[in-house]
Amino acid sequence: MALDFHRFDSNEHVFGLDDKQYAHLENLFVEFKQKTGIYIDPYRDSRLSMDHQKTMLKIIDAWIDVADLNKDKRKTVTVIWFKTWMGYFSNKSMDIKILGD
């Protein structure tokens, strides 16, 4: 598993990204780093506050607006799936702890 996502308050494991999913999201993570200074890296731990999650949602929405969603359907599915998780955490006002390998 490339990254594990946990609730920050309880350390409960919620979901993980494997290497392929991480590769599908990597360009979004690079843009996120440019906007926030935080790089979501499979070898480091990090934390996403609610504000960071909202930033990630905006980045994903911008990607969806310009991407050819039929070009790489697996990537599209991964991005939409990840967006759903970011929206869930953001709506629940929960910070996320991300644990790398």
Order of alpha helices (4+ residues) and beta strands (2+ residues): beta-beta-alpha-beta-alpha-alpha-beta
